[in-house]
Amino acid sequence: MSRPHVSIIIPTLNEEENIAEMLSGVRKIMSRLASSYELIVVDGGRKGPSTDRTVEIAKRHGAKVLYDFKGKGSALVTGFAAAKGDVIVSMDADLSHKPEELRLLIAGIDAGYDVCLGSRFLVGGGTADMPRYRIFGNWVLLKLVNLLYGSRYTDLCYGYRSFSRNGLKKIGTLRELEYGIETEINIKAQKARLRVLEVPSYEKKRGGGKAKVQSVGTGMMALRTILRNLR
C-alpha cells in the first residue's frame, strides 16, 4: 500500500455521540479532495481508555486506533509519531471543527508552508464556543507570546492545524502532556523560524457529551508553557 498524502490525528475520550458524524464528514471532504489519507484516532485520558463506544465506532469508520493515557498533548505526539502522511493534521473529535476547512489546511502545506494554523480571529473565522472571558484570556496569552517571542499570531490555544512532515521534525521534541501543547507548538515554530500560515477557521459549539477543557486550568497550562520555554 502506498503512503498516504494526508494523516489526520484525532484525540478522543468518550466521544461516542460525535465521532461517527465527525469521521463521516472528514471522509466526505477527503473524497472530494482526491487525496490519499489515513485517520488516526488516539484514545484515552489519564484514567484510561474511553468507557463508551468511541473506539468501536472509530474502527467501524476505518480509523486506526492507538491509545495514550497521559493527556491530549501526549496523544497528539503519539499520533504524530505514527503518521505516514506528508501533510499531518490535528483535529478535535467533538464536531467543533468544520471538515470543509481541511481544504485550506492541506493547501497551505502543499503550497510550501511548514505549519498552517486555523485562526478564529482572522476575517472569515469566528467562534460559537467561547464566552467573553475565554476570548479575553486567549487574547492576553496571545499578546504575551507575541511580545516574548516576536511572533505575530492571531490565535493561540486552538487545535485545528496542519504540518508538513519536515516542519514537525524542525519543531522538535514536544513535552506538554495536556492542553499546553498548542501553545508549545506555536512557540517552537517561531523559535525555529518556520514558515507559518494562519487561515480563518470557524469553531462551532461541540456536539454531544461533556467538554473536557476547563478554562482556568487550561489557561494556567498555557501560561506555564509560555514561561517554561523562555529558557
Buried (B, 14 or more C-beta within 10 A) or exposed (E): EEEBBBBBBBBBBBBBBBBBBBBEBBBEBBEEBEBBBBBBBBBBBEEEBBEBBBBEBBEEBEBBBBBBBBBBBBBBBBBBEBBBBBBBBBBBBBBBBBBEBBBBBBBBBBEEBBBBBBBBBBEEBBBEBBEEEBEEBBBBBBEBBBEBBEBEBBBBBBBBBBBBBEBBEBBEEBBBBBBBBBBBBBBBBBBBEBBBBBBBBBBBEBBEBEEBBEBEEBBEBBBEBBEBBEE
